[in-house]
Structure formats: structure tokens, C-alpha cells
Amino acid sequence: MQGLSWARKLGQPTERIALRGLATCTGVFFLAMGMNKLAWITEPALLADRFAVWLPTAVPYARWYLELVAIPGASLFARLVPIAEISTGAALVMGIRVRLVAFAAMFMVLNFHLATGSFSSWSFLRDGTGLPVLGSLLALTLAGDTRRAPVSSRTAATGSGVGTCGPG
């Protein structure tokens, strides 16, 4: 890991920096996705129309989900999804409750793919909103404890300016 020797000089474990970068990039993705859906809040029909487009060609499990969950709840989901995605993005970027937020975001992403029926398609394996996002969220759920900022109060008191993100 010679290439990351600068991280050790700063007192940062390279794994912590990698997870912080992953959380930040994933957070920016969710911020962008949520901002793209802001119109849904005032026009829930935009989401309902999307569901109506998916329904005729839906695989059986997606049809079941659309008919029993998504379409009846479209008005609620149209307001909830943009707010949840923006909140998720902000929390991941700021490093707030990363594991919990990533776990909840995995649930959101899985719901989206359930509604589209994309799990039944080979294109799911190439879809950037599929496995890459789910893999990132899984990594953050399992190991993404980035609650502390790179500069802790302890290091600020000592004047070193850079602290570790780990315990203690």
C-alpha cells in the first residue's frame, strides 16, 4: 500500500478513508437521484404514471408488488422517495449513522428493483443502479462506521489537526 502512505502520515487507516470515500460517492448518487424526483412531491401522478408504464410488461412478482403495494401507495411514495433519497444522500456525505442509513437505503433500492422486475433481467447485472449501488450499500452497512469526522475533538485539543476515525 505504498500509494496510500499519505494516509498513514495523516493518521488515517486506509480502510477508513476508503469507506469514507465510498459513503461520500454513494451519498452524492442518492442526492442526485432525490433531486431528480423533487417534482413528484407536488405531482404524485408522475410516479403513478411510471408504475402504469411498468405494469403491462411486469413479471409476475413485480405485477403483484405494483398492484398491491406500489400503485395503491403511489401518492405516499411520491412524497416519501425524494425526501428519503435526499436525506440518505446527506447523511452518507456527512457520515451520520452510515450503517443504519445504508441499510435503509438498501431497502429502498431493493423496492425499486422489485417494482421494475429488473431482478429477472440480465440487464440488472449491467445496471449501474443495481449491483454497484447494492454492493456499496452492503459494504457500508457491514463496515461503514464512519461516525467520527477525520478531525476528532481529541486531536483538535492537541492541535495536531488530524485524528483517526477509529475508536478511542
C-alpha positions as CSV (number, residue, x, y, z in Angstrom):
1,M,0.0,0.0,0.0
2,Q,2.8,2.4,-0.8
3,G,0.5,4.5,-2.8
4,L,-1.5,5.4,0.3
5,S,1.4,6.2,2.5
6,W,0.0,9.8,2.8
7,A,-3.0,8.3,4.6
8,R,-0.8,6.7,7.3
9,K,1.1,10.0,7.6
10,L,-2.2,11.7,8.4
11,G,-3.0,9.1,11.0
12,Q,-5.9,7.6,8.9
13,P,-6.3,3.9,8.3
14,T,-6.6,3.4,4.6
15,E,-9.8,1.3,5.1
16,R,-11.4,4.2,6.9
17,I,-10.5,6.6,4.1
18,A,-11.9,4.1,1.5
19,L,-15.2,3.7,3.4
20,R,-15.5,7.5,3.8
21,G,-14.9,7.9,0.1
22,L,-17.5,5.2,-0.7
23,A,-20.0,6.8,1.6
24,T,-19.4,10.2,0.1
25,C,-19.8,8.9,-3.5
26,T,-22.8,6.9,-2.7
27,G,-24.3,9.8,-0.9
28,V,-23.8,12.1,-3.9
29,F,-25.5,9.5,-6.0
30,F,-28.6,9.5,-3.7
31,L,-28.6,13.3,-3.5
32,A,-28.7,13.5,-7.3
33,M,-31.4,10.8,-7.6
34,G,-33.6,12.5,-5.0
35,M,-33.2,16.0,-6.5
36,N,-34.2,14.5,-9.9
37,K,-37.5,13.4,-8.2
38,L,-38.5,16.6,-6.4
39,A,-41.3,17.2,-8.8
40,W,-43.0,14.1,-7.5
41,I,-43.7,15.8,-4.2
42,T,-46.2,18.2,-5.8
43,E,-47.1,16.0,-8.7
44,P,-47.6,12.4,-7.4
45,A,-49.1,11.4,-10.7
46,L,-45.6,11.4,-12.2
47,L,-44.8,8.3,-10.1
48,A,-48.2,6.7,-10.7
49,D,-47.7,7.2,-14.4
50,R,-44.4,5.4,-14.2
51,F,-46.0,2.5,-12.4
52,A,-48.7,2.3,-15.1
53,V,-46.0,2.1,-17.8
54,W,-44.3,-0.8,-15.9
55,L,-47.4,-2.8,-15.2
56,P,-48.4,-4.2,-18.6
57,T,-45.0,-5.9,-19.1
58,A,-44.3,-6.7,-15.5
59,V,-43.0,-10.1,-14.5
60,P,-45.4,-11.9,-12.0
61,Y,-43.7,-10.9,-8.8
62,A,-43.3,-7.2,-10.0
63,R,-47.0,-7.2,-11.1
64,W,-48.0,-8.4,-7.6
65,Y,-45.9,-5.7,-6.0
66,L,-47.1,-3.0,-8.3
67,E,-50.8,-3.9,-7.9
68,L,-50.8,-4.5,-4.1
69,V,-48.2,-2.1,-2.8
70,A,-46.8,0.5,-5.3
71,I,-49.8,1.7,-7.2
72,P,-52.1,2.0,-4.1
73,G,-49.3,3.8,-2.2
74,A,-48.1,6.0,-5.2
75,S,-49.3,9.2,-3.6
76,L,-47.3,8.5,-0.4
77,F,-44.3,7.1,-2.2
78,A,-44.1,10.1,-4.5
79,R,-43.5,12.3,-1.4
80,L,-41.5,9.8,0.6
81,V,-39.0,8.7,-2.0
82,P,-37.4,12.1,-2.9
83,I,-37.2,13.1,0.7
84,A,-35.7,9.7,1.7
85,E,-33.2,9.8,-1.1
86,I,-32.1,13.3,-0.3
87,S,-31.9,12.5,3.4
88,T,-29.9,9.4,2.7
89,G,-27.5,11.2,0.5
90,A,-27.0,14.0,3.0
91,A,-26.4,11.5,5.9
92,L,-23.9,9.5,3.9
93,V,-22.0,12.5,2.7
94,M,-21.8,13.9,6.3
95,G,-21.0,10.5,7.8
96,I,-24.1,10.4,10.0
97,R,-25.3,6.9,11.1
98,V,-23.8,5.4,8.0
99,R,-24.5,1.8,8.8
100,L,-28.2,2.4,9.6
101,V,-28.7,4.8,6.7
102,A,-27.0,2.4,4.2
103,F,-29.2,-0.5,5.5
104,A,-32.4,1.6,5.0
105,A,-31.2,2.7,1.6
106,M,-30.7,-0.9,0.6
107,F,-34.3,-1.5,1.3
108,M,-35.3,1.5,-0.9
109,V,-33.1,0.2,-3.8
110,L,-34.4,-3.3,-3.5
111,N,-38.0,-2.0,-3.5
112,F,-37.3,-0.1,-6.7
113,H,-35.9,-3.2,-8.4
114,L,-38.7,-5.3,-7.2
115,A,-41.2,-2.8,-8.7
116,T,-39.4,-2.8,-12.1
117,G,-38.9,-6.5,-12.1
118,S,-35.3,-6.0,-13.0
119,F,-34.1,-8.9,-10.9
120,S,-35.4,-11.2,-13.7
121,S,-33.3,-9.5,-16.4
122,W,-29.7,-10.0,-17.4
123,S,-29.6,-6.2,-17.8
124,F,-29.7,-5.9,-14.0
125,L,-26.2,-7.2,-13.9
126,R,-25.1,-4.2,-16.1
127,D,-27.4,-1.6,-14.5
128,G,-25.4,1.0,-12.6
129,T,-28.3,1.4,-10.1
130,G,-28.3,-2.3,-9.4
131,L,-25.4,-4.3,-8.2
132,P,-22.9,-1.4,-7.8
133,V,-25.3,0.5,-5.6
134,L,-26.4,-2.5,-3.6
135,G,-22.8,-3.6,-3.2
136,S,-21.8,-0.2,-2.0
137,L,-24.7,-0.1,0.5
138,L,-23.9,-3.6,1.7
139,A,-20.2,-2.6,2.3
140,L,-21.3,0.5,4.2
141,T,-23.9,-1.5,6.2
142,L,-21.3,-4.1,7.3
143,A,-18.2,-1.9,7.8
144,G,-19.1,1.7,7.2
145,D,-18.9,3.0,10.8
146,T,-17.7,6.5,9.8
147,R,-19.5,8.3,12.5
148,R,-16.4,10.3,13.6
149,A,-15.1,13.0,11.3
150,P,-11.5,12.9,10.3
151,V,-10.7,15.6,12.8
152,S,-11.8,14.4,16.2
153,S,-12.3,16.6,19.3
154,R,-9.3,14.9,20.9
155,T,-7.0,15.8,18.1
156,A,-8.4,19.3,17.9
157,A,-7.5,19.7,21.5
158,T,-3.9,18.5,20.9
159,G,-3.6,20.8,18.0
160,S,-2.5,18.1,15.6
161,G,-5.3,18.9,13.2
162,V,-5.8,15.3,12.0
163,G,-7.1,12.4,14.0
164,T,-8.2,8.9,13.5
165,C,-11.8,7.9,12.7
166,G,-11.5,4.7,14.7
167,P,-12.5,4.1,18.3
168,G,-10.8,5.7,21.2
